[in-house]
Amino acid sequence: MSVIGQQIKKYRTAKGITQEQLGNIIGVTTQAVSKWERGGTPDAELLPALSDALSVSIDALYGREEQSLTSTIARQICNAPEEEAYRLAFKICWAIELGLIQDKAMMDDFLSIYIDSDEIVHDKTDYSSKMVRDSGISTARLSPDLHHFFLMLEPKGSIKDQLSDIEELRKVFQLLSDKKLLKIIFYMFSRLNTPIATSLISKSTGLDNDEVDKCMDTLCRHRLAERDIVATENGNINVYTFRHESSIIPLLCFADEIAKDGLKDFLCAFSRTKPLM
């Protein structure tokens, strides 16, 4: 199959129209559309009509737009100053969330008012957006000073098949349900990523040294922290470095969404026809 044939089939299917319907729109037979999708190439003068019928650019019909779009977005973010890069990236994430509405009229309504996510949180309310469809899941949080975005492509198998078994997942939630461990996690994330002695963790959390070392054993086993031993004039002491690149912060953010009573659904779409697991 030619690239253009693959693209025509892809965008026709995404639009939810048959080969016959596409042929009627642009004035060709069903057999012509079928021939293109099996490897043929439409005449050049038909490309504008195809572009309009499928609501894509001519570049997209040749498979070029997706590549150039990725390159353009990546370069735009890369060229932004560091303090602006993440803000720009979230604006793009918000554009993705609006696009996944998959309803042009509704999307246009939102774009006319909420093209910038900052417009949503002017009233200081915590908002969330959720798109749950057969092709994947996306969620966005739009709080006055906390924005985050999650996007998951639907796996070929079950989502459950991609996750660790229930017992291993339970251990993670058990970890975060331990008040002592959670106090240490919050304290360690409030520090720069430098080694911290047991005694300092103890002083800052109110836990005794033995409790701290026991908790840190658990965190080290889960690869959330690393232990080292430092020689001092009073003997060897344990020092710990927290792994700030771990998934704890995203996990805490999502846990907070579940815990909060005041989080309001701003934009929701659930068109899923198969179980989530």
C-alpha positions as CSV (number, residue, x, y, z in Angstrom):
1,M,0.0,0.0,0.0
2,S,1.3,3.5,-0.9
3,V,1.8,6.1,1.8
4,I,-1.1,8.2,0.4
5,G,-3.3,5.1,0.3
6,Q,-2.5,4.4,3.9
7,Q,-3.3,8.0,4.9
8,I,-6.6,8.1,3.0
9,K,-7.7,4.9,4.7
10,K,-6.5,6.1,8.1
11,Y,-8.3,9.5,7.9
12,R,-11.4,8.1,6.3
13,T,-11.7,5.5,9.1
14,A,-11.1,8.1,11.7
15,K,-13.8,10.3,10.2
16,G,-16.2,7.3,10.3
17,I,-17.2,7.4,6.6
18,T,-17.3,4.5,4.1
19,Q,-15.4,4.3,0.9
20,E,-18.7,4.9,-0.9
21,Q,-19.4,8.0,1.1
22,L,-15.9,9.4,0.5
23,G,-16.3,8.7,-3.2
24,N,-19.7,10.6,-3.3
25,I,-18.2,13.6,-1.6
26,I,-15.3,14.0,-4.1
27,G,-17.1,12.7,-7.1
28,V,-15.4,9.4,-7.8
29,T,-16.6,5.8,-7.6
30,T,-16.3,3.5,-4.6
31,Q,-13.9,1.3,-6.7
32,A,-11.6,4.3,-7.2
33,V,-11.3,4.9,-3.4
34,S,-10.8,1.2,-2.9
35,K,-8.0,1.2,-5.5
36,W,-6.2,4.1,-3.7
37,E,-6.4,2.4,-0.4
38,R,-5.0,-0.8,-1.9
39,G,-1.9,1.0,-3.3
40,G,-3.1,3.3,-6.1
41,T,-2.6,7.1,-6.2
42,P,-5.3,9.6,-6.8
43,D,-4.9,12.2,-9.6
44,A,-3.2,15.4,-8.3
45,E,-6.3,17.5,-9.1
46,L,-8.3,15.4,-6.6
47,L,-6.0,16.2,-3.7
48,P,-7.6,19.5,-2.6
49,A,-11.1,17.8,-2.6
50,L,-9.7,14.8,-0.6
51,S,-8.0,17.2,1.8
52,D,-11.3,19.0,2.4
53,A,-13.4,15.8,2.6
54,L,-11.0,14.3,5.2
55,S,-10.4,17.6,7.1
56,V,-6.6,17.3,6.8
57,S,-3.9,19.1,4.9
58,I,-2.4,17.8,1.6
59,D,0.8,17.3,3.5
60,A,-1.0,15.0,5.9
61,L,-2.2,12.9,2.9
62,Y,1.5,12.3,2.1
63,G,2.3,11.5,5.7
64,R,4.5,14.6,6.1
65,E,2.4,16.7,8.5
66,E,2.8,14.4,11.5
67,Q,6.6,14.4,11.1
68,S,6.8,18.2,10.7
69,L,4.3,18.8,13.5
70,T,6.5,16.7,15.9
71,S,9.6,18.5,14.8
72,T,7.9,22.0,15.1
73,I,6.6,21.4,18.6
74,A,9.8,19.8,19.8
75,R,11.9,22.7,18.4
76,Q,9.5,25.3,19.8
77,I,9.8,23.8,23.3
78,C,13.5,23.3,23.1
79,N,14.1,26.9,22.0
80,A,12.0,28.3,24.9
81,P,13.8,29.5,28.0
82,E,13.8,26.9,30.8
83,E,11.3,28.9,32.9
84,E,8.9,29.0,30.0
85,A,9.4,25.5,28.5
86,Y,7.1,23.6,30.8
87,R,4.4,26.3,30.6
88,L,4.5,26.1,26.8
89,A,4.5,22.3,27.0
90,F,1.3,22.3,29.2
91,K,-0.4,24.6,26.7
92,I,0.3,22.0,24.1
93,C,-1.1,19.3,26.4
94,W,-4.2,21.4,26.9
95,A,-4.6,21.6,23.1
96,I,-4.3,17.8,23.0
97,E,-7.0,17.5,25.6
98,L,-9.4,19.8,23.7
99,G,-8.7,18.0,20.4
100,L,-9.6,14.6,22.0
101,I,-13.1,15.9,22.6
102,Q,-13.5,14.5,19.0
103,D,-16.5,16.8,18.4
104,K,-15.5,19.8,16.2
105,A,-18.5,22.0,17.2
106,M,-17.9,21.4,20.9
107,M,-14.2,21.8,20.6
108,D,-14.7,25.1,18.7
109,D,-17.0,26.3,21.6
110,F,-14.3,25.6,24.1
111,L,-11.6,27.1,22.0
112,S,-13.6,30.3,21.7
113,I,-13.5,30.7,25.5
114,Y,-10.8,28.5,27.0
115,I,-8.0,28.5,24.4
116,D,-5.6,29.2,27.3
117,S,-6.0,26.9,30.3
118,D,-5.2,29.8,32.5
119,E,-8.7,31.2,31.6
120,I,-10.3,28.2,33.4
121,V,-8.7,28.7,36.9
122,H,-9.4,32.4,37.3
123,D,-12.1,31.6,39.9
124,K,-9.6,29.6,42.1
125,T,-11.5,26.3,41.7
126,D,-9.7,23.0,41.2
127,Y,-10.9,21.6,37.9
128,S,-10.2,18.3,36.1
129,S,-10.8,17.0,32.6
130,K,-11.1,13.4,31.6
131,M,-11.4,11.7,28.2
132,V,-12.0,7.9,28.4
133,R,-12.3,6.3,25.0
134,D,-11.6,2.9,23.4
135,S,-8.3,4.3,21.8
136,G,-6.9,5.6,25.2
137,I,-7.3,7.7,28.2
138,S,-6.3,11.3,28.9
139,T,-6.7,13.4,32.0
140,A,-5.8,17.0,32.9
141,R,-5.8,18.9,36.2
142,L,-6.3,22.6,36.1
143,S,-5.9,24.0,39.6
144,P,-4.9,27.5,40.5
145,D,-1.2,26.6,40.9
146,L,-1.1,22.9,40.0
147,H,-1.4,21.7,36.4
148,H,-0.6,18.2,35.2
149,F,-1.5,16.0,32.2
150,F,-1.7,12.2,31.7
151,L,-2.1,10.5,28.3
152,M,-2.3,6.7,27.8
153,L,-2.5,5.0,24.4
154,E,-4.7,1.9,24.5
155,P,-2.4,-1.2,24.7
156,K,-2.9,-4.0,22.2
157,G,-3.8,-6.3,25.1
158,S,-5.6,-5.6,28.3
159,I,-4.4,-2.7,30.5
160,K,-4.3,-5.2,33.4
161,D,-1.9,-7.4,31.4
162,Q,0.6,-4.5,31.3
163,L,0.6,-3.9,35.1
164,S,2.4,-5.7,37.9
165,D,0.3,-8.3,39.8
166,I,-2.1,-7.2,42.5
167,E,0.3,-8.1,45.3
168,E,3.1,-6.0,43.9
169,L,0.8,-3.0,43.4
170,R,-0.6,-3.5,46.9
171,K,2.9,-3.1,48.3
172,V,3.2,0.4,46.6
173,F,-0.1,1.6,48.2
174,Q,0.9,0.0,51.5
175,L,4.1,2.0,51.3
176,L,2.2,5.3,50.9
177,S,-0.3,4.4,53.6
178,D,2.5,4.3,56.2
179,K,2.4,7.7,58.0
180,K,6.0,7.5,59.0
181,L,7.2,6.8,55.5
182,L,5.0,9.5,54.0
183,K,6.4,12.0,56.5
184,I,9.9,11.1,55.4
185,I,9.0,11.2,51.7
186,F,7.5,14.7,52.1
187,Y,10.6,15.9,54.0
188,M,13.1,14.3,51.5
189,F,11.4,16.0,48.6
190,S,11.6,19.3,50.3
191,R,15.4,19.1,50.2
192,L,17.8,19.4,47.4
193,N,19.0,16.1,46.1
194,T,22.0,15.8,48.4
195,P,22.9,13.1,51.0
196,I,21.0,13.5,54.3
197,A,22.1,12.0,57.6
198,T,19.7,9.8,59.6
199,S,20.0,12.3,62.5
200,L,18.8,15.2,60.3
201,I,15.8,13.2,59.0
202,S,15.0,12.3,62.6
203,K,15.1,15.9,63.8
204,S,13.0,17.1,60.9
205,T,10.3,14.4,61.1
206,G,10.1,13.7,64.8
207,L,11.0,10.0,64.3
208,D,13.8,8.4,66.3
209,N,17.0,7.3,64.5
210,D,16.1,3.6,64.5
211,E,12.6,4.4,63.0
212,V,14.2,6.5,60.3
213,D,16.7,3.8,59.3
214,K,14.0,1.2,59.3
215,C,11.8,3.4,57.0
216,M,14.7,4.2,54.8
217,D,15.4,0.4,54.4
218,T,11.9,0.1,53.0
219,L,12.4,3.1,50.6
220,C,15.8,1.8,49.5
221,R,14.2,-1.6,48.7
222,H,11.7,0.1,46.5
223,R,14.5,2.0,44.8
224,L,13.2,5.4,46.0
225,A,16.3,6.2,47.9
226,E,19.9,5.1,48.1
227,R,22.0,4.6,51.2
228,D,25.7,5.4,51.7
229,I,28.0,5.2,54.7
230,V,30.1,8.2,55.7
231,A,33.0,8.0,58.2
232,T,33.0,10.6,60.9
233,E,35.1,11.2,64.0
234,N,32.3,9.6,66.0
235,G,32.1,6.5,63.7
236,N,30.3,5.5,60.6
237,I,26.8,7.1,59.9
238,N,24.1,6.3,57.4
239,V,23.3,9.0,54.8
240,Y,20.5,8.8,52.3
241,T,19.9,10.3,48.8
242,F,16.3,10.4,47.5
243,R,15.7,9.5,43.9
244,H,13.9,12.7,42.8
245,E,13.3,11.3,39.3
246,S,11.0,8.6,40.7
247,S,7.2,8.4,40.0
248,I,6.3,9.4,43.5
249,I,5.3,13.0,42.7
250,P,2.9,12.0,39.8
251,L,1.5,9.3,42.1
252,L,0.9,11.8,44.9
253,C,-0.7,14.2,42.5
254,F,-3.2,11.6,41.3
255,A,-3.8,10.4,44.9
256,D,-4.7,14.0,45.7
257,E,-7.3,14.1,43.0
258,I,-9.0,11.1,44.6
259,A,-8.6,12.6,48.1
260,K,-10.0,16.0,47.3
261,D,-13.7,16.7,47.8
262,G,-13.7,20.0,45.9
263,L,-12.2,18.9,42.5
264,K,-14.8,19.7,39.8
265,D,-15.2,18.0,36.5
266,F,-14.7,20.7,33.9
267,L,-14.7,18.6,30.7
268,C,-15.5,14.9,30.6
269,A,-16.2,12.4,27.8
270,F,-16.8,8.7,28.3
271,S,-17.5,6.8,25.1
272,R,-15.6,3.6,26.0
273,T,-17.3,0.4,24.8
274,K,-15.0,-2.1,26.5
275,P,-13.9,-2.6,30.1
276,L,-11.0,-0.6,31.4
277,M,-9.2,-3.7,32.7
